Amino acid sequence: MSSTLVFPDGIRFPAREELTGPRAERDRLWARIGRANLRPGFVVRASEEPEFQVFAEANVDAPGLWSAFSTLVRALLPAGAESCQLLLGDPDSELEPIARDSAGRWLEVLEPYAHRLVHDAWVQFGLVDDAGGKVSGVLVTPTKHLQVWAQSRDLLVDILGGLGLEELSELELLAGYPVVLEPLTSSIEEAPDLEALFSKLREDSSEAAEE
């Protein structure tokens, strides 16, 4: 295995004995895991949609994922406009739009839960601004790679490069492999389980909207 990507605490490759299905399928999956080449980096594609110009996906080592997310949000989403929407969900449901506020305010709301958000594979979240029919957004998927919608390729590449990431011709994503997801149940005292975390974020977002 030549992977160098640092995984989140709540995600790991399965042990051979944890693979299920016919033996031939288990052997195939185990061999594929052995050939995995997951590493930090990003790819950028031109968009065919009029709402945004480019779409990027990026692998970031887990310890730096929150910093990368917040850096991208601050650079790509309008700073003062209260048109930024928080999206929240689990792997089995569509992202739920919570409320709108400024990007900076949402980062303040999310920051106390940063460790849980970037390490717990049962949480996906993002911030998106679609004011004026133009979409800019940053999403952290359940398997913790970044998806980014932006209006400028040059700006996006500069930001990702500034995070120490290399632009690649191809990017392997953890989402393409069998993985074991392990919910974090004790990383945050105030939110010991997933539903409590979601409820707390909704509560905090309501308080932010009232301020």
C-alpha positions in Angstrom: 0.0 0.0 0.0 1.5 3.4 -1.0 -1.1 5.7 0.5 0.2 8.6 2.5 -3.0 10.3 3.3 -3.7 10.7 7.1 -7.2 9.3 7.7 -9.7 10.8 10.1 -10.1 9.1 13.5 -13.5 7.6 12.5 -12.5 6.0 9.2 -10.2 3.0 8.5 -9.7 0.3 6.0 -11.2 -3.0 7.0 -9.1 -5.9 8.2 -9.2 -8.8 5.8 -11.5 -10.8 8.1 -14.0 -7.9 8.1 -14.6 -8.1 4.4 -17.9 -9.7 3.4 -19.2 -11.6 0.4 -17.9 -14.5 -1.7 -14.3 -15.3 -1.3 -13.4 -14.1 -4.8 -14.9 -10.8 -4.0 -13.2 -10.5 -0.7 -9.9 -11.3 -2.3 -10.5 -8.7 -5.0 -11.3 -6.0 -2.4 -8.3 -6.9 -0.3 -6.0 -6.7 -3.3 -7.5 -3.3 -4.2 -6.9 -2.0 -0.7 -3.3 -3.1 -1.0 -2.9 -1.1 -4.1 -4.5 2.1 -2.7 -2.7 5.3 -3.5 -4.5 7.8 -1.4 -2.5 11.0 -1.0 -3.1 14.7 -0.4 -3.8 16.7 -3.5 -6.6 18.0 -5.7 -8.1 18.0 -9.1 -10.1 20.8 -10.8 -12.6 20.4 -13.5 -14.4 23.1 -15.6 -18.1 23.3 -15.0 -20.8 22.8 -17.5 -23.3 24.5 -15.2 -23.8 28.3 -15.5 -23.9 28.8 -11.7 -20.2 28.1 -11.1 -17.1 28.0 -13.3 -15.1 25.2 -11.7 -15.5 22.2 -9.4 -12.6 20.7 -7.3 -12.1 17.7 -5.1 -9.2 17.5 -2.6 -7.7 15.1 -0.2 -6.3 16.8 2.9 -4.6 15.1 5.9 -7.2 14.9 8.6 -5.2 17.1 11.1 -5.4 20.0 8.6 -8.9 19.5 7.2 -10.6 22.1 9.4 -8.0 24.7 8.6 -8.4 23.9 4.9 -12.2 24.1 5.1 -12.1 27.5 6.9 -9.5 28.9 4.6 -11.5 28.0 1.5 -14.7 29.4 3.0 -13.1 32.7 3.9 -11.5 33.1 0.5 -14.3 32.0 -1.8 -17.6 32.9 0.0 -18.7 36.6 0.4 -17.4 37.9 3.7 -20.2 40.1 5.0 -23.3 39.0 3.1 -25.8 37.0 5.2 -26.6 34.7 2.2 -24.3 31.7 3.2 -26.3 28.5 4.0 -25.1 25.8 6.4 -25.7 22.3 5.1 -25.7 19.3 7.5 -26.4 15.6 7.2 -25.3 12.0 7.7 -24.1 9.6 5.0 -27.6 8.1 4.5 -29.5 11.3 3.9 -29.4 14.3 1.7 -27.8 17.4 3.2 -30.2 19.5 5.2 -30.2 23.3 4.7 -30.2 24.8 8.2 -30.3 28.6 7.9 -28.5 31.5 6.3 -26.0 33.9 7.8 -22.5 35.2 6.9 -19.7 32.8 6.2 -17.7 34.2 9.1 -20.5 33.7 11.5 -21.0 30.1 10.5 -17.3 29.4 11.0 -17.7 30.7 14.6 -20.7 28.4 15.1 -18.9 25.4 13.7 -15.4 25.9 15.2 -16.2 24.5 18.7 -17.2 21.2 17.0 -14.3 21.1 14.5 -12.7 17.9 15.7 -16.0 16.0 15.6 -16.9 17.4 12.2 -13.7 16.4 10.5 -13.1 13.1 12.2 -16.6 11.6 12.5 -17.6 9.7 9.3 -21.3 9.9 10.2 -21.3 13.7 9.6 -21.1 15.6 6.4 -21.4 19.4 6.3 -20.7 22.4 4.2 -21.3 26.1 3.5 -22.7 27.4 0.2 -23.6 30.8 -1.1 -25.9 31.1 -4.1 -26.7 34.8 -4.1 -27.4 36.3 -7.5 -27.6 32.8 -9.1 -23.8 32.2 -8.7 -22.8 29.3 -6.5 -19.6 29.2 -4.3 -19.4 26.5 -1.7 -17.2 24.1 0.3 -18.4 20.6 1.4 -16.7 18.0 3.6 -18.0 14.6 2.6 -18.6 11.6 4.9 -15.3 10.2 3.9 -13.7 13.6 4.6 -12.5 14.8 1.2 -13.4 18.3 0.1 -15.7 19.3 -2.7 -15.5 22.9 -3.8 -17.6 25.0 -6.2 -15.9 28.3 -7.3 -16.1 31.1 -9.8 -12.4 31.3 -10.6 -10.0 28.5 -11.5 -6.9 30.6 -10.9 -8.1 31.7 -7.5 -9.1 28.2 -6.4 -5.7 26.7 -7.5 -3.8 29.4 -5.7 -5.7 28.8 -2.5 -5.3 25.0 -2.6 -1.6 25.4 -3.5 -1.2 27.7 -0.6 -2.5 24.9 1.6 0.4 22.8 0.5 -1.6 20.7 -1.9 -0.5 19.6 -5.3 -2.7 19.6 -8.4 -2.9 16.1 -9.8 -4.1 14.6 -13.0 -6.0 12.0 -11.1 -7.1 11.8 -7.5 -8.0 8.6 -5.6 -10.7 9.2 -3.0 -11.4 7.2 0.1 -15.1 7.1 -1.0 -14.0 4.7 -3.7 -12.9 2.0 -1.2 -14.5 -0.3 1.3 -14.1 1.4 4.7 -15.1 0.9 8.3 -16.9 3.9 9.7 -16.6 4.4 13.5 -18.8 7.1 15.0 -17.0 9.2 17.6 -19.2 9.1 20.7 -17.0 11.0 23.2 -15.0 13.6 21.4 -17.2 16.4 22.5 -18.8 16.5 25.9 -21.6 18.8 24.8 -22.6 16.4 22.0 -22.0 12.8 22.9 -23.9 11.3 20.0 -24.8 12.3 16.4 -28.3 13.4 17.0 -27.2 15.5 20.0 -24.5 17.1 17.8 -27.0 18.0 15.1 -29.5 19.4 17.6 -26.7 21.5 19.2 -25.7 22.9 15.8 -29.3 23.7 14.9 -29.7 25.4 18.3 -26.5 27.4 17.9 -27.4 28.4 14.3 -30.8 29.7 15.6 -29.0 31.8 18.2 -26.6 33.1 15.6 -29.5 34.1 13.3 -31.2 36.0 16.2 -28.1 38.1 17.0 
